[in-house]
Amino acid sequence: MNKKIYEYFMTPISILGVGCLEQIITYIKPMAFRKALIVSDKVLVEIKLIDKLTKLLTNAGIFFIIYDDVSPNPTIPQVDYGLKLFKDNGCDFLISFGGGSPHDCAKAIALLATNGGEIKNYVGLNKSKKRSAPLIAVNTTAGTGSELTRFCVITDEENHVKMTITDWHVTPIIAVNDAELMLAMPPSLTAATGIDALTHAIEAYVSTNATPVTDCKALKAIELITAYLRTAVKNGNDLKAREMMVYAEYLAGIAFNNASLGYVHALAHQLGGFYNLPHGLANAIMLPAVVNYNLHAAPKKFAEIAQALGQDITNFSEESAALLAVDAIKDLIKDLNIPKNLSEVRGFNEKDLPILAANALMDVCCLTNPRQGTQQEIEGIFKAAI
């Protein structure tokens, strides 16, 4: 029997539950932090959702400065400017407030604050030597899982590439998931982030690095998304649906944080880097095509995924049941009114496929995909999504 050792990564403290943001000061105070760099985006500041956090900090006597110039695909200059703010203002910790973009930008800032250099230096696996500056991640979307993971994705605009940093040092010290903060999400964002969570769960479940520890979390996440995502999109004020999506994205986050991902993310990263396509939408477009490509590499697992997606697989062979997973995913995407094809992406040009495929094959997410493909096969997956 071949021996394989698995590592398990997890944020030290997670706070979940409706209204749990109120508890954040309970954890910050004993750490004796003085001043926070809050990394967020302009929308969350404009709609005053961030006020729920800043009022708590003010009442507790904790100083802060807000950096809200973070785009949906955070860039190298945004990281560098955030780092300058962190240093120039004497901050000693960070709070990311938002979805995956603020979390990723804050992770990159925190990493550079203690390790120095450029963020390009840390692309790959565990390239840093020191722990990042302390980061508390307050989540406002139910999808990315970035609030609890060791993954950080930053866009290199000059080369049109999304850089993936996988480093346990960037893991936030506290993750906060309060469903009340997610009531403000519009239907389109709810749908896109929900599909992102589904992609995490599916890719983690069929990953070559999957274990029983990650499998149970991934499968439960798929079940919860199947049961509650449509409701959360249709009625954003349904607090139960919001809270169940919190648990779904959190479980999916744990799963992929340890089992890693696959070709959906590897290919979606290129779409984000090339066309500035939001990550959740890129995943939604690529998910059916990649699942169809991977089916024969893990038919039993895809049959189980189909069942978790609500399909009746009784009296079906494993191969036939696995095919039902693709149908279920397409039905969900259709119900959520998410763009389904690359042809709907602004600026997409089929002539870009060779470079998109070549860059995708260099993405760290490829390593744990259940089926390894060639340049031509990756181009074929992209073509299947047109």
Order of alpha helices (4+ residues) and beta strands (2+ residues): beta-alpha-beta-alpha-alpha-beta-alpha-beta-alpha-beta-beta-beta-beta-beta-alpha-alpha-alpha-alpha-alpha-alpha-alpha-alpha-alpha
